[in-house]
Amino acid sequence: MCGRYSLAPDESKEIAQIVAEVQSRFGAASIHTGEIFPTNAAPVLLAEEQK
């Protein structure tokens, strides 16, 4: 099992906004899109409780 997945910002307006924000803060090369391999740095979304 490889563990690859795909990140396609063009399929979701919300994902596209998140990718654009990360790229503006950390540079365009900071986040991979398209096919993501296990050795690539990739974004992770975490759910947090509202306080």
N, C-alpha and C positions, 0 to 999 in steps of 0.2 A: 504494500500500500504506500502510495507516494505522499498524500496529504496536500496536493495542489488544489487551488480553487481559483475562481475568477472574481475580480473586482472591476465592475463596469459602471463608472460614474454616469455614463450617458443613459443608463436605464432607470436612474432615480435622481430626482432633483435634489433631495436631501443629501444623498451620498455625494453628489457633485459639489455641493456647497461645503461639505466637510473636507473633501479632498482639496478643494481650492483654498480653504482656510489653512490647512496643514502646510500646503505648498507655499503659501504666502509667508508663513511664520518661519519655516525651516528650509525653504528652497525647493525647487521643482523636482530635484532628484531625491528628495527625502521620502517619497512615498511611491511605491510601485502600483500601477494599475494594470488591468488585463489579467493574464495568467500569473498567479502568485505561487512561487515555489517555497518549500520549507525553509530555505536559507535567506529569503528576501525579508527585509523589514517591511511590515505592513501595519496599517492602523487597526486598532482594537477599540470597540465601543463597549463601555461598561455602564450598566444600569446602577444608579445610585438613588438612595432614598431621599425624598424631598424633606427638608427639615424646617 
